Amino acid sequence: MELRHLRYFLAVAEAGSFNRAAAQLLVAQPSLSRQIRALEHELGEELFARTPQGVTVTAAGQALVGHARHLLALQAATREIVSQHETPHERVALGIPPGLSATWLLQVVREVGRAVPRCSLDLVEASSARQLLLLREGRLDAAIVHQRPAEGVVGRMVWQESFGIAVRPGHPLEAAAEHRLADLDGRRVLIHSREQVPGQQESLLAATLAAGVHPVWLFGEFVEHARASAEAARAEVAVVSSYTAGQQLPDWPWAPLRDLPMALTTWVIRRTDSRLIVGEVIEVIADREVG
């Protein structure tokens, strides 16, 4: 197997067509087909299901996608190491969620540059759900997500925040020093969508159901425009962390939700088969205190 076979394979997988992939690669379509057939023969697996409309990646092909991207990334890093005799660099693609503290992130970037000087850090902003997909596909080396590591992924918790309630100004609840789940009963309550903060919806719905509380749930995706989202949804309250409330709802009084058995956790994670340098970067990030 040669690396060009993997490049050809990824081109076809991403284009969904031998013709489109051949045009992108500037090779003849029959030659590309022969190369892919040779790769399939060597691996003993069909990588694509061929139809008149194009091709789709088989289960075996899906397993190869992330591995192929990983190997090609190592090849690119090898060329850079050889070309930079004094300070070789390895590219590490790091996913970051929207709404992350800009000050903290800048400190992390600087600390990684100091502690892991051979690392070239590339930041990719995406939701937690999107980052997990990119990590599985090998497009990210590490990710900062609001979700505990799952099978095939390892990591460390960066920080944990309690959820609370931000209350619309002038609302009867705004003077409360703390809140209970019962305060949500019958209220129009804005919370993050499942895609933005995985697990929050299920935990909140289960907790309120167990407490006999029945809010009017309003699900939204919001970071910089939490206030506009709350206004558009005509929300009375928003269940958010203290950081989100302070940044995006500064005039909505926030107080902790004392009987909610959950917290917003943020993790920095990587695949179990990642390069050594990715583990070094994760350790630097996890050790950086959140101000």
Secondary structure, DSSP 8 states (H G I E B T S, - for coil): --HHHHHHHHHHHHHTSHHHHHHHHTS-HHHHHHHHHHHHHHHTS--EEEETTEEEE-HHHHHHHHHHHHHHHHHHHHHHHHH-SSS--EEEEEEE-TT--HHHHHHHHHHHHHH-TTEEEEEEE--HHHHHHHHHHTS-SEEEESS---TTEEEEEEEEEEEEEEE-TT-TTTT-SSB-GGGGTT-EEEEE-TTTSTTHHHHHHHHHHHTT---EEEEE--STTHHHHHHHTT-SEEEEEHHHHHHH-TTS-EEEBTT---EEEEEEEEETT--HHHHHHHHHHHTS---
